Amino acid sequence: MILSNQKNKPKTPSQEFERALEARTEELQKKVEELENTRKASLNLLEDLEKGREELSLEKAKDEALLSSIGDGVIATDMDERITLMNPAAQRMLGWYPENMVGRLIYDVVSIEDEKGNVVPREKRPITLALKDSTTTGGTYYYYIRKDKTKFPAAIVVTPVIIDKKIIGVVEIFRDITKEKEIDKTKTEFVLLASHQLRTPPTSINWFLEMLLSGDAGPLSEKQKEYTQEAYQNSQRMVNLVNTLLNISRTELGTFPINPEPTDMIAFTKDILEEFILQIKEKELQVKEQYATNLSLIPIDSKILRIVVQNIISNAVKYTPEKGTISIKIFLQQANEVIGNRKLKTNSLVVSITDTGYGIPRNQSDKIFTKLFRADNVKDKDTDGTGLGLYLAKLIVDHVQGNLWFESELDKGTTFYLAVPSKGMEKKEGGKELMARSRDS
Amino acid sequence: MEETTKKKILIIEDEMSQRKALVDKFTREGFSVREARDGEEGLRIALKEQPNIILLDIVMPKMDGMTMLKKLRQENDWGKSVPVILLTNLSSDDDKINQGITENEPAYYLVKSNWPINEVVEKVKERLSRSV
């Protein structure tokens, strides 16, 4: 009875206070706990951040070590062509240091020149082109001008940096190719000198034999004429060999320029065919020509292509017996259509030359474009060949992004196909030109 | 033919057998022939004899053909205009040679091994006929 009375009894002020205090204390304790948890969470976050920062530093250090150890020069720019990075190799090669370069426009700091010593204008520099077209530019070399105004040849590749499909800058990698150019120069000089020396004895031999055949030393008997003629022809072979080797050397060095000009391929081919008229008449060969109508002019370097077409026609004439037939066709071929067992990747202009000659043995087909190769079935029919003509022709065609291939059947004949992209050849800067059976090169 | 009516040709060539072939051939063709074994001798004879045309090799001792040609062109009016045919076995690949050709204007650049001697004679006659 007391309890019930006590229960209903109103609380005193002090009791109220105590109760309030207890509640408040409880509340505070909860808050303290929460704060403690927050503190712990913050500490964990800080730890994670610190760990992340350390990992980033480590990655950055690795990247810097990698960049430092790359032997090639690396320069990165932003979209405005301001330098953002330069590795130690670039600094060494150019003589500039990052504090002088980072933040500056690259074309203000580093000049480049072409082979002829002309400054390459900004719009033609590889970095500008890569930024403009958002593509990798490469396969070029220019001369970099160092801080001390000396220069060196450099092979340059520039790649755009793309993040989230947006180009944010470029990276240029360049390599000092002074040694390679010196080796090339030495090779070229050797070839020139060797060809000069090799041409010297046959010159005298040819001239004196010619004078004999002309009767300058008195009339020759038939037999004397015959023997002299044999000697003369073989001396001519020597000269042709030297000229071919010279062209091969220029081709293998890959340094010859390509200077395309709009060309009428039909007139071009007919002109070359004319060179073989005497031999064609001697062997009583029939020539059939079939040309597409309305063919547009196509930009080609006719000096280079002449070497190829000359070789193919020469072989057709040489390896077709008397009274045989040579058929020449010129036409357009669409990409992905099959011609001569081959599908071309691009729309092309095709020159095909078919003969009714000895053909190429199947088991030797894969060697036909190799150096010094001559098929067994023709070795005794043509002793004048160098075995280098088709090798050179293939080298040239590959170099100008064309195609050269053949179909053949033993004792029935061969068709050679030469395909050039319909859009023509691309211009290429280079050193010395190839010369097609020109007498003065 | 009287010596005075014959066309005078100077052959400057260090290779003895080639020089002999050219001298014999042009003599037979009715030319009055002078010869020299190197550029230095060639320049001296050219200035003294003033031939109608000069056949000039390039690779020679003492003075090469391009140097001789340059000096000839700088010497006097005659030297500037006399037709010179470069007759050499050197390919025209060298930058210096090409520069020399541009500056000193030879009539032709012929690679000897590719030119039958009869055709060299024709070339000389053709060039001389243009000078008349």
Boltz contact constraints between the chains, C-beta under 6 A:
constraints:
  - contact:
      token1: [A, 192]
      token2: [B, 91]
      max_distance: 6.0
  - contact:
      token1: [A, 192]
      token2: [B, 93]
      max_distance: 6.0
  - contact:
      token1: [A, 196]
      token2: [B, 89]
      max_distance: 6.0
  - contact:
      token1: [A, 196]
      token2: [B, 90]
      max_distance: 6.0
  - contact:
      token1: [A, 199]
      token2: [B, 89]
      max_distance: 6.0
  - contact:
      token1: [A, 199]
      token2: [B, 113]
      max_distance: 6.0
  - contact:
      token1: [A, 200]
      token2: [B, 89]
      max_distance: 6.0
  - contact:
      token1: [A, 202]
      token2: [B, 113]
      max_distance: 6.0
  - contact:
      token1: [A, 203]
      token2: [B, 18]
      max_distance: 6.0
  - contact:
      token1: [A, 203]
      token2: [B, 112]
      max_distance: 6.0
  - contact:
      token1: [A, 203]
      token2: [B, 113]
      max_distance: 6.0
  - contact:
      token1: [A, 204]
      token2: [B, 17]
      max_distance: 6.0
  - contact:
      token1: [A, 204]
      token2: [B, 18]
      max_distance: 6.0
  - contact:
      token1: [A, 207]
      token2: [B, 21]
      max_distance: 6.0
  - contact:
      token1: [A, 207]
      token2: [B, 117]
      max_distance: 6.0
  - contact:
      token1: [A, 208]
      token2: [B, 21]
      max_distance: 6.0
  - contact:
      token1: [A, 210]
      token2: [B, 116]
      max_distance: 6.0
  - contact:
      token1: [A, 210]
      token2: [B, 117]
      max_distance: 6.0
  - contact:
      token1: [A, 216]
      token2: [B, 28]
      max_distance: 6.0
  - contact:
      token1: [A, 239]
      token2: [B, 113]
      max_distance: 6.0
  - contact:
      token1: [A, 432]
      token2: [B, 93]
      max_distance: 6.0
  - contact:
      token1: [A, 439]
      token2: [B, 111]
      max_distance: 6.0
  - contact:
      token1: [A, 439]
      token2: [B, 114]
      max_distance: 6.0
  - contact:
      token1: [A, 439]
      token2: [B, 115]
      max_distance: 6.0
  - contact:
      token1: [A, 440]
      token2: [B, 109]
      max_distance: 6.0
  - contact:
      token1: [A, 440]
      token2: [B, 110]
      max_distance: 6.0
  - contact:
      token1: [A, 440]
      token2: [B, 111]
      max_distance: 6.0
  - contact:
      token1: [A, 441]
      token2: [B, 91]
      max_distance: 6.0
  - contact:
      token1: [A, 441]
      token2: [B, 92]
      max_distance: 6.0
